[in-house]
Amino acid sequence: MKRCYKCGIEKDYKDFWKCSARKDGYQSCCIECAKKTRNEWKSKGGGVKYHRDYMRRVRRELREHLIDVLGAKCAGCGTTDRRVLQIDHIKNGGAQHRKTFGRVGNYQYYRDMEKRIQSGSKEFQLLCANCNYIKAIEYHKEKMMIKDEEDK
């Protein structure tokens, strides 16, 4: 017998969902209370929409934090308008870095950047959209010139 922490009623173990993380191997609230709680949560706007909005907010906050850690200023021109600041990989590995996370989304990507920055990595900088675009054009021009030289 096990007591549900929500309703306080002592019930048989078959009335609880299994949970390998707990010592006794069962959830702390009974199935009936768990379903009631889940339905209340969904009726208040929970579920997929709630999770999507929550993750969007968390990603935005994490990105803002990274901008602060990186100095909140474009390394190229010095602009401080947060709307145009972008996190740039100094050695042009951004697309490859992002692909390592697949379809998981920006959250893990930003978390990985945060861990690298905290460990002392100097592979990231802030650039405004214009400076980042100019850098990309220059990089691709360089790449094309090298390719043209190899073809000759």
C-alpha positions in Angstrom: 0.0 0.0 0.0 1.1 3.5 -0.8 -0.3 6.9 0.2 -0.9 9.5 -2.6 0.6 12.8 -1.7 -2.2 14.8 -3.4 -5.4 13.1 -2.1 -3.8 11.5 1.0 -5.6 8.2 0.4 -3.7 5.0 0.9 -4.0 2.9 -2.3 -2.6 -0.3 -3.8 0.5 0.0 -5.9 -1.5 -0.9 -9.1 -3.1 2.6 -8.7 0.2 4.3 -9.2 2.2 4.7 -12.4 5.7 3.2 -12.4 8.7 5.5 -12.1 12.2 4.0 -12.1 13.6 7.3 -10.7 11.9 6.8 -7.4 13.1 4.5 -4.6 9.9 2.4 -4.5 9.6 2.4 -8.3 6.2 4.2 -8.4 5.0 7.8 -8.8 4.2 9.8 -5.7 0.6 10.6 -6.7 -2.0 8.1 -7.8 -3.1 7.8 -11.4 -6.5 9.4 -10.7 -4.9 12.5 -9.2 -2.2 12.7 -11.9 -4.9 12.6 -14.6 -6.9 15.3 -12.8 -3.8 17.5 -12.5 -2.9 17.0 -16.2 -6.5 17.9 -17.3 -6.5 21.0 -15.1 -3.1 22.0 -16.6 -4.4 21.5 -20.2 -7.6 23.4 -19.5 -5.4 26.4 -18.4 -3.7 26.5 -21.8 -1.0 23.8 -21.2 0.1 21.2 -23.7 1.9 21.8 -26.9 1.2 25.5 -27.2 2.3 26.2 -23.6 5.6 24.2 -24.2 6.2 26.0 -27.5 5.7 29.4 -25.9 7.8 28.5 -22.9 10.7 27.3 -25.1 10.5 30.4 -27.3 10.8 32.6 -24.2 13.7 30.5 -22.7 15.6 30.6 -26.0 15.1 34.4 -26.2 16.4 34.9 -22.7 19.4 32.6 -23.3 20.3 34.6 -26.5 20.0 37.9 -24.6 22.3 36.4 -21.9 24.9 35.4 -24.5 24.7 38.9 -26.1 25.5 40.4 -22.6 28.3 38.0 -22.0 29.9 38.8 -25.4 29.8 42.5 -24.6 26.5 43.7 -26.3 28.4 45.5 -29.0 29.3 44.7 -32.7 33.0 43.8 -33.0 33.0 45.4 -36.5 31.3 48.8 -36.2 30.4 49.1 -32.5 26.6 49.3 -32.8 24.7 48.3 -29.7 21.2 47.9 -31.2 20.3 44.4 -29.8 17.8 43.9 -32.7 20.6 43.6 -35.2 23.3 41.8 -33.1 24.2 38.3 -34.2 26.5 35.7 -32.6 29.2 35.0 -35.1 31.8 32.1 -35.2 35.1 33.9 -35.7 36.5 31.1 -37.8 33.4 30.6 -40.0 32.1 27.3 -38.5 28.6 28.4 -37.7 26.6 26.4 -40.2 28.6 23.2 -39.3 28.2 23.8 -35.6 24.4 24.3 -35.9 24.1 21.1 -38.0 25.5 19.1 -35.2 22.3 19.7 -33.3 20.0 18.6 -36.1 16.3 19.4 -35.7 16.5 19.9 -31.9 16.4 23.7 -32.2 18.3 26.7 -31.1 18.1 26.0 -27.4 20.8 23.3 -27.3 22.8 25.3 -29.8 22.8 28.4 -27.5 23.4 26.2 -24.4 26.5 24.7 -26.2 27.7 28.2 -27.0 27.2 29.3 -23.4 29.2 26.3 -22.1 32.0 27.0 -24.6 32.1 30.7 -23.6 32.1 29.9 -19.9 35.0 27.5 -20.4 37.1 30.4 -21.9 36.5 29.8 -25.6 37.2 32.8 -27.8 35.6 31.4 -30.9 32.5 33.7 -30.8 32.0 37.4 -31.4 29.0 39.7 -31.8 28.5 41.3 -35.2 25.6 43.4 -36.4 23.7 42.0 -39.4 25.5 44.3 -41.9 29.0 43.4 -40.6 28.1 39.7 -40.5 26.8 39.8 -44.1 30.0 41.6 -45.3 32.1 39.0 -43.5 30.2 36.2 -45.3 30.6 37.9 -48.7 34.4 38.4 -48.1 34.7 34.8 -47.0 32.9 33.5 -50.1 35.0 35.8 -52.4 38.2 34.4 -50.8 36.9 30.9 -51.3 36.1 31.4 -54.9 39.5 33.1 -55.6 41.2 30.0 -54.1 39.1 27.7 -56.2 39.8 29.7 -59.4 43.5 29.5 -58.7 43.3 25.7 -58.2 41.4 25.3 -61.5 44.1 27.1 -63.5 
